[in-house]
């Protein structure tokens, strides 16, 4: 089965090619089968490879497959080759399995769209590019997949391109992430200059021999790679593109947030963990960025009324928790939260898509309400996803994944009281904004009539993801509850264990109780303010300072306005000044001259026979005259 690793990628790319070439000529049913079926086959292939990987004796640490040599220039000879180990396998399973559920949902959600086949072609290409990213055995091939997901995000965020705002959001995502991509590219140049290769495993083996801990070169490379990760994963200060990316269809949002684009930065840092461990300052920076981002995004989520924008800021915040874990050296905890987050965030975005479509494309939560009895399956699955996001104690997967990060931010060797306080406050804010969303959307009086009820292709993925959002956490239980650490044991051959400070183990019970209390108290606060006594919120919002803070958080802490003032407006001003420069005038003159000559030449081809004969006669006379004179 290891020899067929390439099939995992082949199916999505084959589906994309077929849909791009002949999709418009296919019926919607056939296009849906190709679009969703190709990802389903990829998921089956991934599961088969995973079963062999897990059950083979002796246990392999990795599979490696070389398809062909890409090119050979001056000794630099990267291959189109794939490396599958425990880390990449986790990502592959999430990408294909969650991706398949999103594609299945999309066959109904997009059923009436005029560009049905183009949508699935782009979605297939998106999944294929992400699979290239996580399976690449060298950083150049990884970078190809990295830019591939950037391209596909642009195509899908701006999918409904007839609305200019959607095109703007797509361009914004593309340009902002290019800032990080440029930093990453410089980092790759430095790695090649240092090691003469971009092969990931070779760099991991040689890095400790070439760089001492704290090496300035290692620090520079790690910070440049972090720049790329910050852009793709929408972390501070490049987080501004993700809320606007909600312009795309809801399945696109689910795919970006759960299985593809924004998780790429988490994968890059984890895959290059050797470099970050040799640069402690860079690794600490990862933790600080994650802690600040989870707080900033959580506060912004509290003030949003657009259902999908709440979830967008939630993703920024939860990716912040993953960055915090990676910065602490809690590599397995960060990847565990990535997997659980993929389950409940895909569920929440798909559930939001059902609600928005049911209410005739209404996004404003304040115009919803009263849906829990009218759409019970959507309500209960959405409630499960929300409970997992809020880390409801013991019964949800989100509790077990987030609890590890909270605990290690305090007890880990790199942890601190400041990081723990930020993570704990973020957990409280998460509970509040999550159940604010639930209470406003599904409780109270109905404000907008339902015009469309979901079918089985939309509800089935919700049910499957809801089950995973409940039981997925039980594969990695805290040490003081059980010695069942299946997930971290699986990743141990690839990722080092986190070191806990001496004599801190006995405090884990206390920290778990605190985390549970914080989650429940946040839910209670949301209940009081948004369900029991909503007048309290209205009176609070009427105060001047509260309104100013609300506007500030709602505007994403002013980052868009800051970048607009510092970067966008000066660039546009200079571009307008440069619009009619000498170079432009020269080429404009060439264009005008060419058009004038074309007009003169066209006059000779007007179809009037008399003019043709006159031209022949004049030409002959001119030739005879010249021949006599010369």
Secondary structure, 3 states (H helix, E strand, C coil): CHHHCHHHHHHHHHHHHHHHHHHHHCCHHHHHHHHHHHHHHHHHHHHHHHHHHHHCCCCCCEEEEEEEECCCECCECCEEEEEEEHHHHHHHHHHHHHHHHHHHHHHHHCCCCCCHHHHHHHHHHHHHHHHHHHHECEHHHHHHHHHHHHHHHHHHHCCCCCCHHHHHHHHHHHHHHHHHHHHHHHHHHHHHHHHCCCEHHHHHHHHHHHCCCCCHHHHHHHHHHHHHHHHHCCCCCCCHHHHHHHHCCHHHHHHHHHCCHHHHHHHHHHHCHHHHHCCHHHHHHHHHHHHHHHHHHHHHHHCCCEHHHHHHHHHHHHHHHHHHHHHCCCHHHHHHHHHHHHHHHHHHHHHHHHHHHHCCCCCEHHHCCCCCCCCHHHHHHHHHHHHHHCCCCCCCHHHHHHHHHHHHHHHECCCCHHHHHHHHHHHHHHHHHHHHHHHHHHCCCCCCCCCCCCCHHHHHHHHHHHHHHHHHHHHECCCCCCCCEHHHHHHCCCCCCCCECCCCHHHHHHHHHHHHHHHHHHHHHHHHHHHHCHHHHHHHHCCHHHHHHHHHHHCHHHHHHHHHHHHHHHHHHHHHHCCCCHHHHHHHHHHHHHHHHHHHHHHCCCCCHHHHHHHHHHHHHHHHHHHHHC
